[in-house]
Amino acid sequence: MDKNYIYGLASIYSRLNEKIASLELDKDGNFCGTCVQCCHHRYRFPVSSMEIDYILHHHEGLDFQDAFIDYINGRLKGSGGTPARCPYSSEAGCLIYEARPMCCRIYGFAPYRPLLAGCSYIGIREETKKIWRTLVPIFNEFIGFRNSFFARSLEAFTPKTITDFLDRGILFLAASTPEKALAEFRGALDLNPDDPLVHACMGEYHEAIGEIETALDRYRHSLVLDSYDYATHLKIGLILQKQEQFEAAFDHYKKALDIDPYNAGAWGNIGQIYAASGRMRDARDAYQWAISFDPANPVYHMCLGSVFYAENDPEQTIVHMERALALSPAEDMASFCQSCIAESKKNIQSCK
């Protein structure tokens, strides 16, 4: 593994550790790493080859690599239908704790599904959900770093894990080569045909090539396998909203918020549905929630300004359109904001 990736991943992990330590969550005995509850799991763990190489770099000669790959791919089964146990876990704790993957580090915070019974953080779950928003920038940096790892050798790299296949497939989709993306997603499907995220990514493939109903079928099957995937609820909601099935779209956005109540995208989309139906007060509230969770996104400021513009409130229109402009929006969005500001200033002048 390139040492630049070892040092880069170490830096990301270190900053995440510092951020979590600064929160002093262990003051009541909530020490992550002592209960090993998340080391027994029914779901695949999203771990890439980059992270496996990092583990092996720090633990040379450590056994269980093949068993660990089977575990994170969801192919290692427990006895009698019980969840599989990570081969790197022991009665004494995690054998690779300092080099553990990102998914283990954020397990108690990410609002993807209920914590397992006995998790050290289960008593402060609502607090950790709120904290997750503060960790998202570091997590997004990690995702970008992982993508750069795959992009560097996209054609030559041999995937080992489902995450490898899916990340490569998404990069191929972004490069407008859906046939290559499909090959990657099928590779993941061969590893574990019951993995929900694989079906969600197959949905992205079908959506990208315009097979919308097939995409919906894939997304819905993904939710049958894992109803706590808020991102798939958002994807279904967006398709239904474009089809003007607003009530059904709203239902999926609400389900996404039940899982992650601090998701700005869901709040923004709900605001659009409210605005389209003339429920401007509700639209204002939804956009304000979106802004509170993602204040640097110019779209939500512009949308809130649009609500005030529709309500003939030129002062507030100008306030929020200028906030959108200050965040360097896309050219077409900037033009729209400037137009609303100019019209609002005319309205103010005409009232004098």
Secondary structure as the mmCIF struct_conf table of DSSP 4:
data_model
#
loop_
_struct_conf.conf_type_id
_struct_conf.id
_struct_conf.beg_label_comp_id
_struct_conf.beg_label_asym_id
_struct_conf.beg_label_seq_id
_struct_conf.end_label_comp_id
_struct_conf.end_label_asym_id
_struct_conf.end_label_seq_id
HELX_RH_AL_P HELX_RH_AL_P1 LYS A 3 SER A 22
TURN_TY1_P TURN_TY1_P1 LEU A 23 GLU A 24
HELX_RH_3T_P HELX_RH_3T_P1 LEU A 25 ASP A 28
TURN_TY1_P TURN_TY1_P2 GLY A 29 GLY A 29
TURN_TY1_P TURN_TY1_P3 CYS A 32 GLY A 33
BEND BEND1 THR A 34 CYS A 35
HELX_RH_3T_P HELX_RH_3T_P2 GLN A 37 CYS A 39
STRN STRN1 HIS A 40 HIS A 41
BEND BEND2 ARG A 42 TYR A 43
HELX_LH_PP_P HELX_LH_PP_P1 ARG A 44 PHE A 45
HELX_RH_AL_P HELX_RH_AL_P2 SER A 49 HIS A 58
BEND BEND3 HIS A 59 HIS A 59
TURN_TY1_P TURN_TY1_P4 GLU A 60 GLY A 61
BEND BEND4 ASP A 63 ASP A 63
HELX_RH_AL_P HELX_RH_AL_P3 GLN A 65 ILE A 72
TURN_TY1_P TURN_TY1_P5 ASN A 73 GLY A 74
HELX_RH_3T_P HELX_RH_3T_P3 SER A 79 GLY A 81
HELX_LH_PP_P HELX_LH_PP_P2 THR A 82 PRO A 83
STRN STRN2 ALA A 84 ARG A 85
TURN_TY1_P TURN_TY1_P6 PRO A 87 TYR A 88
STRN STRN3 SER A 89 SER A 90
TURN_TY1_P TURN_TY1_P7 GLU A 91 ALA A 92
STRN STRN4 GLY A 93 CYS A 94
TURN_TY1_P TURN_TY1_P8 LEU A 95 ILE A 96
HELX_RH_3T_P HELX_RH_3T_P4 TYR A 97 ALA A 99
HELX_RH_AL_P HELX_RH_AL_P4 MET A 102 ARG A 105
BEND BEND5 ILE A 106 ILE A 106
TURN_TY1_P TURN_TY1_P9 TYR A 107 PHE A 109
TURN_TY1_P TURN_TY1_P10 PRO A 111 TYR A 112
BEND BEND6 ARG A 113 ARG A 113
HELX_LH_PP_P HELX_LH_PP_P3 PRO A 114 LEU A 116
TURN_TY1_P TURN_TY1_P11 ALA A 117 GLY A 118
TURN_TY1_P TURN_TY1_P12 SER A 120 TYR A 121
HELX_RH_3T_P HELX_RH_3T_P5 ILE A 122 ILE A 124
HELX_RH_AL_P HELX_RH_AL_P5 ARG A 125 ARG A 152
TURN_TY1_P TURN_TY1_P13 SER A 153 ALA A 156
BEND BEND7 THR A 161 THR A 161
HELX_RH_AL_P HELX_RH_AL_P6 ILE A 162 ALA A 174
TURN_TY1_P TURN_TY1_P14 ALA A 175 SER A 176
HELX_RH_AL_P HELX_RH_AL_P7 PRO A 178 LEU A 191
TURN_TY1_P TURN_TY1_P15 PRO A 193 ASP A 194
HELX_RH_AL_P HELX_RH_AL_P8 PRO A 196 ALA A 208
TURN_TY1_P TURN_TY1_P16 ILE A 209 GLY A 210
HELX_RH_AL_P HELX_RH_AL_P9 ILE A 212 LEU A 225
TURN_TY1_P TURN_TY1_P17 SER A 227 TYR A 228
HELX_RH_AL_P HELX_RH_AL_P10 TYR A 230 LYS A 242
TURN_TY1_P TURN_TY1_P18 GLN A 243 GLU A 244
HELX_RH_AL_P HELX_RH_AL_P11 PHE A 246 ILE A 259
TURN_TY1_P TURN_TY1_P19 PRO A 261 TYR A 262
HELX_RH_AL_P HELX_RH_AL_P12 ALA A 264 ALA A 276
TURN_TY1_P TURN_TY1_P20 SER A 277 GLY A 278
HELX_RH_AL_P HELX_RH_AL_P13 MET A 280 PHE A 293
TURN_TY1_P TURN_TY1_P21 PRO A 295 ALA A 296
HELX_RH_AL_P HELX_RH_AL_P14 PRO A 298 ALA A 310
TURN_TY1_P TURN_TY1_P22 GLU A 311 ASN A 312
HELX_RH_AL_P HELX_RH_AL_P15 PRO A 314 ALA A 326
TURN_TY1_P TURN_TY1_P23 LEU A 327 LEU A 327
HELX_RH_AL_P HELX_RH_AL_P16 GLU A 331 SER A 350
TURN_TY1_P TURN_TY1_P24 CYS A 351 CYS A 351
#
